[in-house]
Amino acid sequence: MLLPRFLTRRCGSAAAPALVAVAVTYGCGSSAGSRTGDPTAPSDTVAAAVSETATPVTGSPTDYDALMALVGDARVVLLGESTHGTHEYYRERMRITQRLVEEKGFNAVAIEGDWPESYRVNEYVRGLGTDESAEQVLSGYTRFPSWMWNNTDVRDLVSWLRTHNDAQPVAGDVGFYGLDVYSLFGSADAVVRYLSTVDPAAAERARTRYACFNPYRADPQHYGAAAVSPGASCRTQAAEELAELTQRAATRPADPVQAELLFSALRNAHSVANAEEYFRTLYEGGTSTWNLRDQHMAEAVDALDQHLSAAAGKPAKVVVWAHNTHAGDARVTQVGEAGEHNVGQLMRQRHGEEAVLVGFLSYTGTVFAAPDWDRPGRVYDMLPALPGSYSDVLHAAQPNEFLLVLRGAAERLGSQLGEPRLERAIGVVYRPETERQSHYFLARLSRQFDAAVFFDTTSAVRPLTR
């Protein structure tokens, strides 16, 4: 199975002129950095500027007061992570999410996960469906990497959302939704199930169209490989079903329950069309699958916003949980200057200061990851951050765990953390033997995020099942 973009090595990406000099200084061929002759190595001045501005994260209820002030009336907050397997990131994103819900009126959590499994969680936290516990509903996340959402920290979040919603009128419910593009067959089956309950003839049309994909149920990437052959693509069938459901959804049902069910079916039809395009493009080439994926995720955020706003009669507020590489602004990174975009960039372009981007970084510790795509995960020792990287700079500051508000920061801090430096990104695959090549890219932190949360030493997330 091919590695999704960003789980593979980063140094092969071409850098735009603004970052080329720094890329050459660091040397993409080296697996270990060196401070010798490095113009972006940490200095006492940078560490002092960070220390003067940092707010300690101690577990106090006031830890994120400065972040809440920054959020203000923002309608979209993106909470990142520099790995997909770090307990502290999940724990603190939950604490921030709780405050966004209770103090700022946020009414949706949208994750870097697929729609069908996440919508099952949505039903659970709203007291619907048949699942009897958070553990049971999270067991639906079976596709690699299952530990991203089937872990003890997400269990705690889901349990809290259920308790919160149980104490609210239905209009005050907070939902839980997925944004990603990988759900081909789960979403196709969900569309047929929905239509079977409201329009059996439409269900038969959907079943006939989606039957085109059936030979590839064992692995949707097999569809991508086959679709490059003339006449083998299911693109037309996916598009036809999406068009029919879009037309059906043009008139919003007066019954809120039916409106919600129709919206979910429409998002599943989008998921089928998006997954078809994604897997086909993996083999066709010529288009960045990264751009395709993030474009579709950003569109899902906007669709969710529109749906929830219409349902509540007031603007929705959405908190997004995704990797730093999705949540930050790609325009000020090495890959962004080479032509790639991401969700954070698109949210800033569409919502301006009503979008708040928060990055999470750490220096060392343990991380849960896999040695390769679709392989079992395990706990790894995470190497100390490379000298001169952003995590190394933050490591030199005090305290050891802190929040750093970057938007509107003092000129000294903003300029020093706006210099191109290496930033670490571990997805679901960790390759410490090629740490530099596999997990670092150049970025300008103070422009990439509106705020950053740093932990000097972190621990691996704990899966509920292996």
One Martini backbone bead per residue (centre of mass of N, CA, C, O) as a GRO file, in nm:
protein
  466
    1MET     BB    1   0.096   0.035   0.023
    2LEU     BB    2   0.081   0.352  -0.004
    3LEU     BB    3   0.207   0.640   0.105
    4PRO     BB    4   0.106   0.902   0.232
    5ARG     BB    5   0.153   1.206   0.231
    6PHE     BB    6   0.400   1.276   0.493
    7LEU     BB    7   0.510   0.972   0.550
    8THR     BB    8   0.736   1.061   0.392
    9ARG     BB    9   0.987   1.208   0.274
   10ARG     BB   10   1.090   1.561   0.271
   11CYS     BB   11   1.361   1.644   0.109
   12GLY     BB   12   1.245   1.614  -0.191
   13SER     BB   13   1.135   1.882  -0.165
   14ALA     BB   14   1.099   2.170  -0.310
   15ALA     BB   15   1.238   2.484  -0.264
   16ALA     BB   16   1.204   2.791  -0.228
   17PRO     BB   17   1.416   3.053  -0.228
   18ALA     BB   18   1.364   3.143   0.075
   19LEU     BB   19   1.468   2.827   0.172
   20VAL     BB   20   1.727   2.718   0.036
   21ALA     BB   21   1.962   2.814   0.215
   22VAL     BB   22   1.871   2.653   0.465
   23ALA     BB   23   1.865   2.372   0.337
   24VAL     BB   24   2.166   2.367   0.277
   25THR     BB   25   2.270   2.405   0.565
   26TYR     BB   26   2.142   2.141   0.678
   27GLY     BB   27   2.115   1.902   0.495
   28CYS     BB   28   1.936   1.643   0.359
   29GLY     BB   29   2.159   1.403   0.391
   30SER     BB   30   2.128   1.434   0.694
   31SER     BB   31   2.058   1.265   1.016
   32ALA     BB   32   2.234   1.496   1.162
   33GLY     BB   33   2.274   1.768   1.316
   34SER     BB   34   2.451   2.095   1.325
   35ARG     BB   35   2.584   2.386   1.477
   36THR     BB   36   2.784   2.429   1.267
   37GLY     BB   37   2.712   2.713   1.092
   38ASP     BB   38   2.425   2.772   1.220
   39PRO     BB   39   2.196   3.039   1.189
   40THR     BB   40   1.947   2.872   1.366
   41ALA     BB   41   2.055   2.842   1.626
   42PRO     BB   42   2.021   2.853   1.941
   43SER     BB   43   1.973   3.118   2.174
   44ASP     BB   44   1.949   3.318   2.442
   45THR     BB   45   1.756   3.517   2.304
   46VAL     BB   46   1.533   3.323   2.220
   47ALA     BB   47   1.479   3.188   2.493
   48ALA     BB   48   1.407   3.452   2.640
   49ALA     BB   49   1.164   3.534   2.464
   50VAL     BB   50   0.999   3.284   2.532
   51SER     BB   51   1.003   3.299   2.845
   52GLU     BB   52   0.859   3.582   2.867
   53THR     BB   53   0.582   3.470   2.710
   54ALA     BB   54   0.521   3.222   2.850
   55THR     BB   55   0.267   2.988   2.953
   56PRO     BB   56   0.209   2.779   3.182
   57VAL     BB   57   0.148   2.421   3.190
   58THR     BB   58  -0.022   2.265   3.490
   59GLY     BB   59  -0.356   2.213   3.510
   60SER     BB   60  -0.487   2.469   3.518
   61PRO     BB   61  -0.776   2.650   3.449
   62THR     BB   62  -0.575   2.902   3.334
   63ASP     BB   63  -0.382   2.810   3.104
   64TYR     BB   64  -0.597   2.919   2.847
   65ASP     BB   65  -0.670   3.223   2.865
   66ALA     BB   66  -0.507   3.342   2.626
   67LEU     BB   67  -0.646   3.171   2.411
   68MET     BB   68  -0.936   3.266   2.460
   69ALA     BB   69  -0.874   3.558   2.389
   70LEU     BB   70  -0.787   3.499   2.099
   71VAL     BB   71  -1.046   3.368   1.998
   72GLY     BB   72  -1.308   3.483   2.088
   73ASP     BB   73  -1.519   3.492   1.787
   74ALA     BB   74  -1.431   3.252   1.665
   75ARG     BB   75  -1.526   2.970   1.434
   76VAL     BB   76  -1.225   2.847   1.394
   77VAL     BB   77  -1.038   2.574   1.541
   78LEU     BB   78  -0.703   2.453   1.521
   79LEU     BB   79  -0.571   2.140   1.642
   80GLY     BB   80  -0.274   2.005   1.666
   81GLU     BB   81   0.015   1.788   1.575
   82SER     BB   82   0.338   1.624   1.552
   83THR     BB   83   0.170   1.365   1.620
   84HIS     BB   84  -0.033   1.051   1.623
   85GLY     BB   85   0.109   0.946   1.935
   86THR     BB   86   0.030   1.177   2.173
   87HIS     BB   87  -0.104   1.225   2.474
   88GLU     BB   88  -0.076   1.534   2.538
   89TYR     BB   89  -0.227   1.636   2.293
   90TYR     BB   90  -0.501   1.513   2.355
   91ARG     BB   91  -0.543   1.622   2.639
   92GLU     BB   92  -0.521   1.931   2.565
   93ARG     BB   93  -0.739   1.937   2.347
   94MET     BB   94  -0.962   1.870   2.542
   95ARG     BB   95  -0.937   2.114   2.729
   96ILE     BB   96  -0.986   2.322   2.508
   97THR     BB   97  -1.257   2.213   2.404
   98GLN     BB   98  -1.415   2.253   2.664
   99ARG     BB   99  -1.387   2.564   2.662
  100LEU     BB  100  -1.513   2.616   2.386
  101VAL     BB  101  -1.787   2.504   2.463
  102GLU     BB  102  -1.848   2.656   2.743
  103GLU     BB  103  -1.741   2.965   2.651
  104LYS     BB  104  -1.787   2.974   2.304
  105GLY     BB  105  -2.002   2.770   2.160
  106PHE     BB  106  -1.909   2.509   2.057
  107ASN     BB  107  -2.068   2.245   1.819
  108ALA     BB  108  -1.792   2.106   1.692
  109VAL     BB  109  -1.610   1.807   1.612
  110ALA     BB  110  -1.332   1.780   1.382
  111ILE     BB  111  -1.165   1.514   1.218
  112GLU     BB  112  -0.891   1.311   1.102
  113GLY     BB  113  -1.147   1.141   0.978
  114ASP     BB  114  -1.401   0.944   0.901
  115TRP     BB  115  -1.736   0.965   0.864
  116PRO     BB  116  -1.882   0.700   0.961
  117GLU     BB  117  -1.733   0.657   1.235
  118SER     BB  118  -1.789   0.949   1.340
  119TYR     BB  119  -2.101   0.940   1.323
  120ARG     BB  120  -2.131   0.726   1.535
  121VAL     BB  121  -2.023   0.910   1.757
  122ASN     BB  122  -2.232   1.131   1.727
  123GLU     BB  123  -2.469   0.955   1.816
  124TYR     BB  124  -2.364   0.892   2.096
  125VAL     BB  125  -2.323   1.190   2.213
  126ARG     BB  126  -2.654   1.229   2.141
  127GLY     BB  127  -2.817   0.958   2.228
  128LEU     BB  128  -2.776   0.764   1.993
  129GLY     BB  129  -2.809   0.471   1.888
  130THR     BB  130  -2.646   0.148   2.018
  131ASP     BB  131  -2.428   0.237   2.185
  132GLU     BB  132  -2.301   0.195   2.538
  133SER     BB  133  -2.004   0.313   2.479
  134ALA     BB  134  -1.709   0.451   2.405
  135GLU     BB  135  -1.559   0.191   2.339
  136GLN     BB  136  -1.764   0.078   2.137
  137VAL     BB  137  -1.766   0.316   1.930
  138LEU     BB  138  -1.445   0.313   1.879
  139SER     BB  139  -1.433   0.024   1.743
  140GLY     BB  140  -1.489   0.138   1.446
  141TYR     BB  141  -1.178   0.194   1.439
  142THR     BB  142  -1.000  -0.022   1.210
  143ARG     BB  143  -0.841   0.145   1.039
  144PHE     BB  144  -0.559   0.243   0.942
  145PRO     BB  145  -0.492   0.411   1.232
  146SER     BB  146  -0.669   0.322   1.505
  147TRP     BB  147  -0.522   0.490   1.743
  148MET     BB  148  -0.608   0.781   1.679
  149TRP     BB  149  -0.929   0.711   1.796
  150ASN     BB  150  -0.861   0.430   1.960
  151ASN     BB  151  -0.835   0.581   2.264
  152THR     BB  152  -0.823   0.703   2.584
  153ASP     BB  153  -0.855   1.008   2.513
  154VAL     BB  154  -1.104   0.986   2.328
  155ARG     BB  155  -1.279   0.851   2.532
  156ASP     BB  156  -1.287   1.096   2.723
  157LEU     BB  157  -1.413   1.290   2.523
  158VAL     BB  158  -1.670   1.129   2.455
  159SER     BB  159  -1.774   1.112   2.745
  160TRP     BB  160  -1.797   1.417   2.786
  161LEU     BB  161  -1.993   1.479   2.555
  162ARG     BB  162  -2.223   1.304   2.661
  163THR     BB  163  -2.258   1.449   2.932
  164HIS     BB  164  -2.304   1.728   2.820
  165ASN     BB  165  -2.554   1.661   2.638
  166ASP     BB  166  -2.739   1.538   2.861
  167ALA     BB  167  -2.752   1.846   3.001
  168GLN     BB  168  -2.889   1.931   2.733
  169PRO     BB  169  -3.044   2.049   2.500
  170VAL     BB  170  -3.054   1.958   2.179
  171ALA     BB  171  -2.954   2.244   2.074
  172GLY     BB  172  -2.671   2.197   2.260
  173ASP     BB  173  -2.528   2.009   2.094
  174VAL     BB  174  -2.230   1.822   2.037
  175GLY     BB  175  -2.051   1.724   1.769
  176PHE     BB  176  -1.912   1.444   1.559
  177TYR     BB  177  -1.663   1.455   1.294
  178GLY     BB  178  -1.552   1.380   0.961
  179LEU     BB  179  -1.295   1.471   0.688
  180ASP     BB  180  -1.192   1.248   0.528
  181VAL     BB  181  -1.104   1.037   0.210
  182TYR     BB  182  -1.101   0.702   0.258
  183SER     BB  183  -1.420   0.648   0.238
  184LEU     BB  184  -1.565   0.425   0.030
  185PHE     BB  185  -1.741   0.173   0.134
  186GLY     BB  186  -1.874   0.285   0.388
  187SER     BB  187  -2.019   0.519   0.236
  188ALA     BB  188  -2.170   0.359   0.022
  189ASP     BB  189  -2.338   0.190   0.223
  190ALA     BB  190  -2.473   0.435   0.366
  191VAL     BB  191  -2.630   0.542   0.128
  192VAL     BB  192  -2.803   0.290   0.079
  193ARG     BB  193  -2.934   0.274   0.358
  194TYR     BB  194  -3.077   0.541   0.355
  195LEU     BB  195  -3.242   0.507   0.088
  196SER     BB  196  -3.399   0.251   0.185
  197THR     BB  197  -3.582   0.435   0.391
  198VAL     BB  198  -3.691   0.665   0.155
  199ASP     BB  199  -3.587   0.528  -0.149
  200PRO     BB  200  -3.566   0.240  -0.312
  201ALA     BB  201  -3.498   0.333  -0.602
  202ALA     BB  202  -3.249   0.504  -0.522
  203ALA     BB  203  -3.097   0.270  -0.393
  204GLU     BB  204  -3.065   0.103  -0.655
  205ARG     BB  205  -2.900   0.311  -0.807
  206ALA     BB  206  -2.667   0.321  -0.605
  207ARG     BB  207  -2.593   0.022  -0.612
  208THR     BB  208  -2.524   0.013  -0.912
  209ARG     BB  209  -2.302   0.224  -0.914
  210TYR     BB  210  -2.120   0.103  -0.672
  211ALA     BB  211  -2.054  -0.177  -0.807
  212CYS     BB  212  -1.793  -0.085  -0.952
  213PHE     BB  213  -1.614  -0.127  -0.673
  214ASN     BB  214  -1.630  -0.429  -0.570
  215PRO     BB  215  -1.348  -0.558  -0.674
  216TYR     BB  216  -1.198  -0.352  -0.434
  217ARG     BB  217  -1.260  -0.420  -0.126
  218ALA     BB  218  -0.986  -0.516  -0.013
  219ASP     BB  219  -0.852  -0.252  -0.175
  220PRO     BB  220  -0.872   0.072  -0.289
  221GLN     BB  221  -0.592   0.080  -0.437
  222HIS     BB  222  -0.674  -0.113  -0.661
  223TYR     BB  223  -0.849   0.090  -0.798
  224GLY     BB  224  -0.632   0.296  -0.872
  225ALA     BB  225  -0.471   0.103  -1.057
  226ALA     BB  226  -0.715   0.038  -1.253
  227ALA     BB  227  -0.824   0.335  -1.337
  228VAL     BB  228  -0.598   0.400  -1.559
  229SER     BB  229  -0.764   0.242  -1.735
  230PRO     BB  230  -0.958   0.231  -1.989
  231GLY     BB  231  -1.287   0.223  -1.854
  232ALA     BB  232  -1.228   0.165  -1.521
  233SER     BB  233  -1.368   0.392  -1.407
  234CYS     BB  234  -1.596   0.533  -1.132
  235ARG     BB  235  -1.647   0.839  -1.160
  236THR     BB  236  -1.931   0.867  -1.285
  237GLN     BB  237  -2.092   0.716  -1.067
  238ALA     BB  238  -2.016   0.897  -0.827
  239ALA     BB  239  -2.121   1.164  -0.953
  240GLU     BB  240  -2.417   1.083  -0.995
  241GLU     BB  241  -2.487   1.031  -0.698
  242LEU     BB  242  -2.410   1.308  -0.592
  243ALA     BB  243  -2.609   1.468  -0.767
  244GLU     BB  244  -2.869   1.338  -0.660
  245LEU     BB  245  -2.827   1.413  -0.358
  246THR     BB  246  -2.798   1.716  -0.397
  247GLN     BB  247  -3.083   1.755  -0.504
  248ARG     BB  248  -3.230   1.642  -0.256
  249ALA     BB  249  -3.080   1.863  -0.055
  250ALA     BB  250  -3.191   2.142  -0.160
  251THR     BB  251  -3.426   2.051   0.031
  252ARG     BB  252  -3.488   2.108   0.350
  253PRO     BB  253  -3.598   1.944   0.598
  254ALA     BB  254  -3.809   2.018   0.860
  255ASP     BB  255  -3.699   1.778   0.995
  256PRO     BB  256  -3.418   1.752   1.182
  257VAL     BB  257  -3.363   1.449   1.153
  258GLN     BB  258  -3.380   1.435   0.840
  259ALA     BB  259  -3.165   1.651   0.785
  260GLU     BB  260  -2.932   1.493   0.915
  261LEU     BB  261  -2.948   1.233   0.745
  262LEU     BB  262  -2.909   1.372   0.471
  263PHE     BB  263  -2.637   1.500   0.529
  264SER     BB  264  -2.484   1.236   0.580
  265ALA     BB  265  -2.534   1.114   0.301
  266LEU     BB  266  -2.395   1.342   0.144
  267ARG     BB  267  -2.115   1.307   0.275
  268ASN     BB  268  -2.082   1.018   0.174
  269ALA     BB  269  -2.089   1.089  -0.127
  270HIS     BB  270  -1.843   1.265  -0.111
  271SER     BB  271  -1.650   1.045  -0.009
  272VAL     BB  272  -1.661   0.870  -0.258
  273ALA     BB  273  -1.563   1.082  -0.462
  274ASN     BB  274  -1.300   1.151  -0.311
  275ALA     BB  275  -1.177   0.866  -0.299
  276GLU     BB  276  -1.171   0.814  -0.598
  277GLU     BB  277  -0.983   1.049  -0.666
  278TYR     BB  278  -0.750   0.979  -0.480
  279PHE     BB  279  -0.677   0.686  -0.578
  280ARG     BB  280  -0.646   0.759  -0.875
  281THR     BB  281  -0.424   0.985  -0.839
  282LEU     BB  282  -0.196   0.810  -0.726
  283TYR     BB  283  -0.158   0.683  -1.034
  284GLU     BB  284  -0.176   0.920  -1.241
  285GLY     BB  285  -0.093   1.184  -1.162
  286GLY     BB  286  -0.032   1.553  -1.171
  287THR     BB  287  -0.157   1.550  -0.876
  288SER     BB  288  -0.194   1.652  -0.559
  289THR     BB  289  -0.300   1.460  -0.296
  290TRP     BB  290  -0.269   1.663  -0.076
  291ASN     BB  291  -0.444   1.889  -0.195
  292LEU     BB  292  -0.695   1.718  -0.231
  293ARG     BB  293  -0.740   1.641   0.063
  294ASP     BB  294  -0.746   1.932   0.191
  295GLN     BB  295  -0.971   2.043   0.020
  296HIS     BB  296  -1.188   1.842   0.120
  297MET     BB  297  -1.166   1.908   0.422
  298ALA     BB  298  -1.241   2.207   0.398
  299GLU     BB  299  -1.518   2.155   0.270
  300ALA     BB  300  -1.628   2.000   0.516
  301VAL     BB  301  -1.620   2.232   0.715
  302ASP     BB  302  -1.812   2.419   0.553
  303ALA     BB  303  -2.053   2.224   0.543
  304LEU     BB  304  -2.087   2.201   0.848
  305ASP     BB  305  -2.134   2.497   0.902
  306GLN     BB  306  -2.390   2.530   0.727
  307HIS     BB  307  -2.564   2.313   0.862
  308LEU     BB  308  -2.550   2.412   1.161
  309SER     BB  309  -2.651   2.697   1.109
  310ALA     BB  310  -2.930   2.614   0.998
  311ALA     BB  311  -3.020   2.448   1.248
  312ALA     BB  312  -2.970   2.696   1.469
  313GLY     BB  313  -2.980   3.001   1.352
  314LYS     BB  314  -2.659   3.013   1.379
  315PRO     BB  315  -2.341   3.030   1.404
  316ALA     BB  316  -2.102   2.816   1.382
  317LYS     BB  317  -1.860   2.608   1.577
  318VAL     BB  318  -1.528   2.476   1.497
  319VAL     BB  319  -1.325   2.200   1.597
  320VAL     BB  320  -1.002   2.094   1.490
  321TRP     BB  321  -0.844   1.772   1.448
  322ALA     BB  322  -0.496   1.785   1.350
  323HIS     BB  323  -0.226   1.799   1.199
  324ASN     BB  324   0.003   2.038   1.162
  325THR     BB  325   0.011   2.001   0.841
  326HIS     BB  326  -0.299   2.097   0.843
  327ALA     BB  327  -0.330   2.339   1.067
  328GLY     BB  328  -0.139   2.502   0.936
  329ASP     BB  329   0.039   2.731   0.729
  330ALA     BB  330   0.178   2.646   0.425
  331ARG     BB  331   0.299   2.920   0.310
  332VAL     BB  332   0.542   2.898   0.557
  333THR     BB  333   0.658   2.652   0.399
  334GLN     BB  334   0.834   2.450   0.203
  335VAL     BB  335   0.584   2.310   0.065
  336GLY     BB  336   0.421   2.567   0.009
  337GLU     BB  337   0.636   2.707  -0.176
  338ALA     BB  338   0.599   2.441  -0.376
  339GLY     BB  339   0.247   2.425  -0.388
  340GLU     BB  340   0.121   2.359  -0.117
  341HIS     BB  341  -0.176   2.291   0.069
  342ASN     BB  342  -0.413   2.357   0.345
  343VAL     BB  343  -0.642   2.392   0.586
  344GLY     BB  344  -0.527   2.637   0.734
  345GLN     BB  345  -0.500   2.818   0.490
  346LEU     BB  346  -0.799   2.804   0.393
  347MET     BB  347  -0.918   2.922   0.655
  348ARG     BB  348  -0.773   3.193   0.642
  349GLN     BB  349  -0.878   3.279   0.359
  350ARG     BB  350  -1.193   3.255   0.449
  351HIS     BB  351  -1.176   3.375   0.780
  352GLY     BB  352  -0.932   3.481   0.894
  353GLU     BB  353  -0.949   3.570   1.233
  354GLU     BB  354  -1.176   3.333   1.263
  355ALA     BB  355  -0.905   3.175   1.249
  356VAL     BB  356  -0.738   2.933   1.466
  357LEU     BB  357  -0.394   2.832   1.500
  358VAL     BB  358  -0.267   2.529   1.665
  359GLY     BB  359   0.032   2.413   1.786
  360PHE     BB  360   0.224   2.103   1.850
  361LEU     BB  361   0.513   2.038   2.060
  362SER     BB  362   0.832   1.851   2.098
  363TYR     BB  363   1.139   1.692   2.200
  364THR     BB  364   1.067   1.422   2.367
  365GLY     BB  365   1.017   1.056   2.414
  366THR     BB  366   0.714   0.902   2.330
  367VAL     BB  367   0.564   0.699   2.057
  368PHE     BB  368   0.294   0.611   1.853
  369ALA     BB  369   0.376   0.375   1.592
  370ALA     BB  370   0.487   0.279   1.271
  371PRO     BB  371   0.719   0.139   1.040
  372ASP     BB  372   0.464   0.120   0.845
  373TRP     BB  373   0.226   0.091   0.636
  374ASP     BB  374  -0.004  -0.128   0.775
  375ARG     BB  375   0.132  -0.163   1.051
  376PRO     BB  376   0.196  -0.230   1.352
  377GLY     BB  377   0.195  -0.072   1.644
  378ARG     BB  378   0.422   0.119   1.866
  379VAL     BB  379   0.658   0.198   2.099
  380TYR     BB  380   0.868   0.484   2.085
  381ASP     BB  381   1.159   0.640   2.087
  382MET     BB  382   1.206   0.982   2.081
  383LEU     BB  383   1.408   1.178   1.952
  384PRO     BB  384   1.577   1.432   1.984
  385ALA     BB  385   1.581   1.721   1.868
  386LEU     BB  386   1.720   1.897   1.641
  387PRO     BB  387   1.946   2.112   1.601
  388GLY     BB  388   1.775   2.426   1.551
  389SER     BB  389   1.506   2.357   1.599
  390TYR     BB  390   1.214   2.439   1.735
  391SER     BB  391   1.222   2.230   1.967
  392ASP     BB  392   1.504   2.319   2.061
  393VAL     BB  393   1.437   2.610   2.129
  394LEU     BB  394   1.209   2.543   2.336
  395HIS     BB  395   1.388   2.367   2.522
  396ALA     BB  396   1.570   2.625   2.615
  397ALA     BB  397   1.332   2.703   2.765
  398GLN     BB  398   1.101   2.852   2.999
  399PRO     BB  399   0.927   2.622   3.064
  400ASN     BB  400   0.848   2.285   2.977
  401GLU     BB  401   0.540   2.386   2.976
  402PHE     BB  402   0.363   2.569   2.709
  403LEU     BB  403   0.222   2.874   2.606
  404LEU     BB  404   0.221   3.044   2.274
  405VAL     BB  405   0.153   3.355   2.164
  406LEU     BB  406   0.180   3.480   1.823
  407ARG     BB  407  -0.039   3.664   1.782
  408GLY     BB  408   0.084   3.975   1.849
  409ALA     BB  409   0.363   3.956   1.914
  410ALA     BB  410   0.643   4.050   1.982
  411GLU     BB  411   0.881   4.136   1.766
  412ARG     BB  412   1.108   3.955   1.867
  413LEU     BB  413   0.953   3.687   1.865
  414GLY     BB  414   0.835   3.693   1.578
  415SER     BB  415   1.111   3.707   1.428
  416GLN     BB  416   1.260   3.457   1.557
  417LEU     BB  417   1.000   3.259   1.486
  418GLY     BB  418   1.029   3.348   1.159
  419GLU     BB  419   1.251   3.174   1.106
  420PRO     BB  420   1.395   2.936   0.936
  421ARG     BB  421   1.307   2.604   1.045
  422LEU     BB  422   1.294   2.312   1.182
  423GLU     BB  423   1.020   2.071   1.166
  424ARG     BB  424   0.842   1.826   1.322
  425ALA     BB  425   0.695   1.516   1.158
  426ILE     BB  426   0.477   1.268   1.287
  427GLY     BB  427   0.286   1.031   1.202
  428VAL     BB  428   0.217   0.687   1.174
  429VAL     BB  429   0.521   0.699   1.094
  430TYR     BB  430   0.843   0.579   1.222
  431ARG     BB  431   1.199   0.687   1.130
  432PRO     BB  432   1.480   0.714   1.309
  433GLU     BB  433   1.702   0.632   1.091
  434THR     BB  434   1.557   0.896   0.917
  435GLU     BB  435   1.481   1.159   1.064
  436ARG     BB  436   1.551   1.400   0.880
  437GLN     BB  437   1.419   1.300   0.610
  438SER     BB  438   1.124   1.204   0.734
  439HIS     BB  439   1.059   1.459   0.981
  440TYR     BB  440   1.150   1.729   0.816
  441PHE     BB  441   1.084   2.085   0.789
  442LEU     BB  442   1.037   2.403   0.675
  443ALA     BB  443   0.963   2.696   0.889
  444ARG     BB  444   0.737   2.965   1.024
  445LEU     BB  445   0.595   2.967   1.319
  446SER     BB  446   0.467   3.265   1.369
  447ARG     BB  447   0.298   3.216   1.080
  448GLN     BB  448   0.169   2.930   1.101
  449PHE     BB  449   0.074   3.024   1.391
  450ASP     BB  450  -0.111   3.165   1.667
  451ALA     BB  451  -0.024   2.910   1.839
  452ALA     BB  452   0.167   2.728   2.100
  453VAL     BB  453   0.237   2.397   2.227
  454PHE     BB  454   0.471   2.280   2.481
  455PHE     BB  455   0.670   1.971   2.527
  456ASP     BB  456   0.948   1.825   2.635
  457THR     BB  457   0.799   1.554   2.750
  458THR     BB  458   0.654   1.265   2.612
  459SER     BB  459   0.381   1.033   2.553
  460ALA     BB  460   0.218   0.764   2.464
  461VAL     BB  461  -0.042   0.657   2.335
  462ARG     BB  462  -0.344   0.458   2.431
  463PRO     BB  463  -0.475   0.197   2.318
  464LEU     BB  464  -0.762  -0.001   2.330
  465THR     BB  465  -0.656  -0.150   2.072
  466ARG     BB  466  -0.446  -0.378   1.853
   0.00000   0.00000   0.00000
